[in-house]
Amino acid sequence: MQQHNQIAAVPYPQRSFLTRWRESDLWWSLKHSPLALGAAIVLLLIVLGAAFAPLLVSQNPFDMAQLDLLNAELPPAWEVEGQKEFLLGTDNQGRDVLAAILYGSRISLLIGAATVALSFAIGITVGLAAGYFGGRIDNFLMRIGDTILSIPTILVAILVTSMFRQILPANLREAMAALILVLAISMTSWVQYARTVRAATLVERRKEYVQAATLIGVRPLKIMLSHILPNTLTPVMVTATLNLGLAILVEATLSFLGLGMPATQPSLGTLIRIGNQYLFSGQWWVILFPSVYLCILVLAVNLLGDWLRDALNPRLK
Amino acid sequence: MLAFILRRIASAAGVMLTVAFLAFLIFRFVGDPVDMMLNEQATQEQRDALRERLGLNDSFLIQYGKFVARAAHGDFGISFRNQQDVSTLIGERFPATLELVLVATALSLIIGIPLGVITAIYRRSVLAETVQFASIVGVSLPSFALGIFLILLFSVKLGWLPAFGRGETVDIGFWSTGLLTSSGRRALILPSITLALFQITLVLRLVRAEMLETLRTDFIKFARARGLPNWIIYFRHGLRNCLMPVITITGMQIGNLIAFALITETVFQWPGMGMLFIQAVTFVDIPVMAAYLVIVSFIFVALNTVVDLLYGFVDPRLRAKGAMGASHAAA
């Protein structure tokens, strides 16, 4: 009893989030992996660039009033005819390519993040229900997932977007474009989360703390959300990171094919689609820079996901 | 064994019926087919006649049944856009896509396998690390961006290779091939590299992982003890044991590649099925969309099922457990 009091007397050190992060294994692993650290920095820069785009570039590339045709078709600043204020050149409407990229990356990142959030939510719900209840519910939910995965992802996404576009009246189509994309991409990507959560739930469900909670009469919903879920999140984080890269890629592909974001609010994919028209007219900068930016963005996310998978894998420690 | 075969085929048929149902749904409910097929001056009688002829007055289930029955006979109706038979349209485009996919598959094996072996043998070398990093880049590179880079470099800047089209083709019966003319072969180079890149990284990673596993086994140690030269150990004893999964994945990926070819085809204006599909999506040519969806899914599901069945023959354990393993691996 006395000993118990002694332990209780020692105040639990209140450490800030930052201190805890600095002492964590994850930070140690990140510090010792130059590739992952580089990817994290690049990703941070891209996100900051997207967030503060209006402060970084003087032109809002989608406000027609700010475009000047006199500045059209300027090459990048380092070429002979380039001008300093348009670092990466301009397109045929006098739009600053750098500004278009920064504003475009906002849309790409937002759609990517929203897709991850939505498929995360659907995936956890389905995975928890399937893993916890088992039996018929499990069979039914997982069979839906199998069927979705038995059709190539890009086809499902194209079909869903084109269906929504037909159902919606024409005046809503452009305004809802981002939402349609998020729904279409989440339609396939939730399955990965559901499988991951289900597998983890199957393991956790048999553990003693869950049995104890069931015995003292905690309701299933509470057990699932506050007992099992936190213990399944580690593998889900890896899935989420890798899926962010995939979501950005699929969005860019759909937009490139002309089924995604409209030219009035272009994502990086739309910019590449627009630039594709100038492929043979010598204005290579209009298409090259958005493409390179997209590649760097996806590469950074994938490198981080790869690192996270190894860093969180207990078998590799 | 019979029960296993039946179960696998039933599950494949279930997937195909679902796909056909989706295709039917868009066919029936995305817009009114009658409006799309007739012009605005059509009289009410003409509309009613067409409605009757298309069977749109039947009940929902009967219409679905008829759609499935016709699709199973290869009859997907008539294109809204150019009033041609959809199966003929797709038949004309199919050789272009399949040629592209097969050349890309061959490329992925020719490049992927040796690189995989080398990175497994010299695991710690600079070369292996570089290839390993390049393979992550390969996975991250959107295929349309890669296509654009290749066009900018080899067509626009250097002018070495054509950037669009198939070049000259030769008709052999119903099959039109670009492999027999030099312009056809030149036109294939950039698109097939673009399509193959992802597949190359896949094969590379697979071979590397399998080789690392195999090189640890006892029979490799025994081969070393016998004093066999290194290249015989690696290529005759090691690689051979890695090839089975490579063949499996390659076979199953062909369905995926056919679907992904639509991106490559759009970039290079390659006159294949994928470009036909994208045009159909843009012009809401629903019979073509439905047909493409059903055909590509059929190839995809059929390949998966065949692979699963073959695995069932080889490995009796899979027969007992519903044998979903191989199809999951493909996803």
Interface residues (C-beta under 8 A of the other chain):
Chain A: L35 D146 T147 L149 S150 I151 P152 I154 L155 I158 L159 S162 M163 Q166 I167 V191 G245 L249 A252 T253 F256 L257 G258 L259 I272 N276 L279 F280 G282 W284 I287 L288 S291 V292 L294 C295 V298 L299 V301 N302 L303 D306
Chain B: G14 V15 T18 V19 L22 I26 V30 G31 F133 I136 V137 V139 S140 L141 P142 S143 F144 A145 I148 F149 I151 L152 V156 A163 G255 N256 A259 F260 L262 I263 T266 V267 I278 V281 T282 V284 M289 L293 V296 S297 F300 V301 N304 M324 S327 H328 A331
